[in-house]
C-alpha cells in the first residue's frame, strides 16, 4: 500500500471517493506492508467510512495500527481481518495524484476535525493541530 501518511492522504481520498462512488464496492486496504499510519490518513479513512455508512476493511494491519485505531476510538468504523485476501475480486494498486500545499492542509484539517467529532477524547489531542492548520490556511489566502 505504501506510506499511510499526511502526504498520501489527499491522493488516497481522491481515489477512494472515485472508487466508492458505486456504493456496491467494498473498500479493502491491504496493510501488510504498512508499518505506521498517521492521524491525517486515519481521519481520512474514518471520514470515508462514515460517509459510506459501512466499515472499511483493513487486512493485516500491524499491532501499532490496531492500537492507533483503538486509542483514537474509531475502531468501529473498520473491519479488521488477518490472513489472505477474503475477496475473490481483483485488487488494484492505485497511483495517487500529487497534492499542493493547500490541498494537503485542507485534507489534514478535515481529517483531524473528523477524529475529534467521532470521539470527544480526541479534542485535547488534536485541537491545537486543527487550530494551527486553520491559521496556516488563512495565511495562504
Secondary structure, 3 states (H helix, E strand, C coil): CCCECHHHHHHHHHHHHHHCCCCCCCCEEECCCCCCECHHHHHHHHHHHHHHCCCEEEECCCHHHHHHHHHCCCHHHEEEECCCCCCCCCCCCCCCCCCCHHHHHHHHHHHHHHHHHHCHHHHHHHHHHHHHHHHHHHHHC
